[in-house]
C-alpha cells in the first residue's frame, strides 16, 4: 500500500497565496464598508419619516460604535431637526429618551432648556 504524501507549496508560493487572499479580503472589506455607509446615509435621508426617538437612538448608536465621524453632516442635520421640534414632555413618559435627547443636543452644542 502506497501512501501519498500531501503536496506542499514552496514557501514563496505560500507567501504569494497569503498576499493575494489578504488583498482580496481587504478589497472586500472596503467594498462592504462603503455599502454599509450607504445604508446608514439612506437611513438619515429617511430621517424625516423616522420619529425623533429613532433618530436620537441612531445617532447615539453611531457614536457608541465610534463611526460617527463618517456621518458628521448627517448627524448635524438630524440633530438640528430634532432641536427644532418641541419635545412634548407631557406625552413622553420615556425618561431615557428625554435624557438621551438632552445629552446629545448639549454635547453637539445646541442650547436645550433644563426645565420646562
C-alpha positions as a printed Julia matrix, in Angstrom:
116×3 Matrix{Float64}:
   0.0    0.0    0.0
   1.48   3.28  -1.08
   0.97   6.45   0.87
   0.6    9.7   -0.95
   2.36  12.46   0.84
   0.44  15.73   0.75
   1.91  18.11  -1.71
   3.07  21.24  -0.06
   3.72  24.53  -1.69
   7.15  26.06  -1.55
   7.43  28.9    0.94
   7.43  31.66  -1.7
   4.13  30.36  -3.11
   2.57  30.26   0.35
   3.51  33.88   0.89
   2.15  34.8   -2.53
  -1.16  32.99  -1.85
  -1.44  34.7    1.53
  -0.82  38.1   -0.04
  -3.41  37.53  -2.8
  -6.04  36.32  -0.3
  -5.28  39.18   2.06
  -5.52  41.69  -0.78
  -8.89  40.27  -1.87
 -10.08  40.31   1.71
  -9.1   43.97   2.17
 -10.82  44.92  -1.08
 -13.97  43.08   0.01
 -13.9   44.8    3.42
 -13.58  48.23   1.77
 -16.48  47.48  -0.57
 -18.59  46.19   2.32
 -17.77  49.26   4.44
 -18.81  51.56   1.59
 -22.02  49.58   1.16
 -22.84  49.87   4.87
 -22.03  53.6    4.87
 -24.51  54.0    2.04
 -27.18  52.16   4.03
 -26.67  54.43   7.05
 -26.82  57.52   4.82
 -30.12  56.26   3.4
 -31.39  55.88   6.96
 -30.59  59.55   7.56
 -32.27  60.51   4.27
 -35.4   58.78   5.51
 -34.92  60.56   8.84
 -37.84  62.89   8.2
 -40.06  59.82   8.25
 -38.39  58.45  11.4
 -39.54  59.53  14.81
 -37.32  61.81  16.86
 -36.69  58.9   19.23
 -35.47  56.63  16.43
 -33.2   59.38  15.11
 -31.74  60.0   18.57
 -31.13  56.27  19.01
 -29.42  56.09  15.6
 -27.08  58.98  16.42
 -26.31  57.52  19.85
 -25.56  54.11  18.34
 -23.21  55.57  15.73
 -21.37  57.5   18.44
 -21.05  54.43  20.66
 -19.69  52.41  17.73
 -17.17  55.16  17.05
 -18.18  55.59  13.42
 -19.95  58.92  13.78
 -17.01  60.68  12.1
 -18.2   59.27   8.77
 -21.62  60.91   9.13
 -20.93  64.33  10.67
 -23.1   66.28   8.2
 -25.99  63.85   8.51
 -25.81  63.84  12.32
 -25.71  67.64  12.46
 -28.74  67.91  10.16
 -30.66  65.3   12.16
 -29.91  66.98  15.48
 -30.86  70.38  14.04
 -34.2   68.9   13.0
 -34.7   67.34  16.43
 -33.71  70.58  18.17
 -36.28  72.45  16.09
 -39.01  70.06  17.16
 -40.57  70.66  20.53
 -40.37  67.7   22.82
 -43.72  67.17  24.39
 -42.76  66.37  27.95
 -46.34  65.61  28.9
 -46.7   62.92  26.24
 -43.21  61.48  26.63
 -43.04  59.15  29.59
 -39.77  57.61  28.38
 -37.21  59.2   30.68
 -34.36  57.52  28.82
 -35.39  59.16  25.54
 -35.77  62.6   27.13
 -32.35  62.3   28.78
 -30.68  60.96  25.63
 -32.11  63.77  23.52
 -30.98  66.35  26.09
 -27.49  64.86  26.35
 -26.9   64.55  22.59
 -28.13  68.06  21.86
 -25.97  69.54  24.62
 -22.9   67.56  23.51
 -23.3   68.88  19.98
 -23.57  72.49  21.1
 -27.33  73.03  20.96
 -28.98  75.0   23.71
 -31.63  72.98  25.49
 -33.78  74.27  28.3
 -33.2   72.38  31.52
 -36.71  72.81  32.89
 -39.97  73.04  31.03
